[in-house]
């Protein structure tokens, strides 16, 4: 049984066609992975099926009595509300039922016999609904899911206005799971989760009885939780049964077949055109030439399969620095209060170090402190001689009104228009992306522009904070290759061990330094 049917949906922005007669169906109990390169239209498709965006053409139809929960990372969380209060909002319907039940109890003292019987029946029905929905164990349920996704470590009584972008996403994801909708729609839910909490979410989704649609570039996560893949490419959607690995094999086979069919047709066209050219002038063979021309005119020409531009990443290396890139003595991380005990740190030239640990313990704070962006809570940090750092920040302002080309030009005004365009194109961005505003680019396209800026700078110390968030599979593989080939020093925060394990020389675990209970 289909719970969602999408037929011939088309949508575009200006001259750019995002979806063209795309069709999709979601069957009951299916776990669907929606995949494709950055900027192909995955988030646009989700916004169309959730009603946030009206398609230019086509039909979207949900079956009756389904509740749809969408992880919207832009949803508002009001100042003055605690995390616990925000999560209780998932049970708003149950609180209304409770209020209705209490109002009925208040009226019972004035009711006649028949009215009282009807009221008792209503109260009994509401009581059954509340018990079945787990209303009387709401706080325990909140604690269970919140701890599974790491919110317990942040503190459920903390004001949501004080949270980072990643922590806000955790709150929204936790609230969505507590709502337990019939259909879950998740857009890159693992971006702000560390390895432990990704494992928890993985187990949750594997055992999820209802249907969900998941956008993710995490291959191992997709392989574990989905049983159907929809691939969006060149404005169309194609369905594949199985996990991500099976999709890769079937997609490669489909591409080979399309290339072969195109090449065979081109050979046939050349053969017909050659015959026509050689025989149309001779009276004896003009009839055969005309016959071949009619066959050629009726031929439905196949388009040459288009390959998306793949990024090429390479970091420019500055002069060799001194032996120690950065050292810290009696370092304590923190803002208003300490996050860690006192530690000594020494990062040597040529080391490639990954930083891991659960969220909220100070990984990003460590990077900013070592770079001198923020002062240490206590202790001293010293950057070595001739060190030229390059920093990729995890979060980017979504209100950036620059176009991609302006964003690069602003930092490198001496470059020509051609040079800026060529640099962005090497990062896998098309002309449409290059002339688009940063605020309307997808998360992956935005990250590629910021990586482009970093790769134009001569550096010998590469500092990356969750660089794989939003990047598609090809871009992640290319970034990994670029980090491996970089001869300078690397300090990397990532929630994907499979991304960094075989390229780093050491791992620092901030859980060993924290003053918090982990």
Secondary structure, 3 states (H helix, E strand, C coil): CEEEEEEEEEEEECCEEEEEEEEEEEECCCEEEEECCCCCCHHHHHHHHCCCCCCCEEEEEECCCCCEEECCCCCCCCCCCEHHHHHHHHHHHHHHHHHHHHHHHHHHHHCCHHHHHHHHHHHHHHHHHHHHCCHHHHHHHHHHHHHHCCHHHHCCCCEHHHCCHHHHHHHHHHHHHHHCCCEEEEECCCCCCCHHHHHHHHHHHHCCCCEEEEECCCHHHHHHHCCEEEEEECCEEEEEECCHHHHHHHHHHHHHHHHHHHHHHHHHHHHHHHHHHHHCCCHHHHHHHHHHHHHHHHCCCCCCCCCCCCCCCCCEECCCCCCEEEEEEEEECECCCECECCEEEEEECCCEEEEECCCCCCHHHHHHHHHCCCCCCEEEEEECCCCCEEEECCCCCCCCCCEHHHHHHHHCCCCCHHHHHHHHHHCCCCHHHHCCEHHHCCHHHHHHHHHHHHHCCEECEEEEECCCCCCCHHHHHHHHHHHHHCCCEEEEECCCHHHHCCCCCEEEEHHHCECCCC
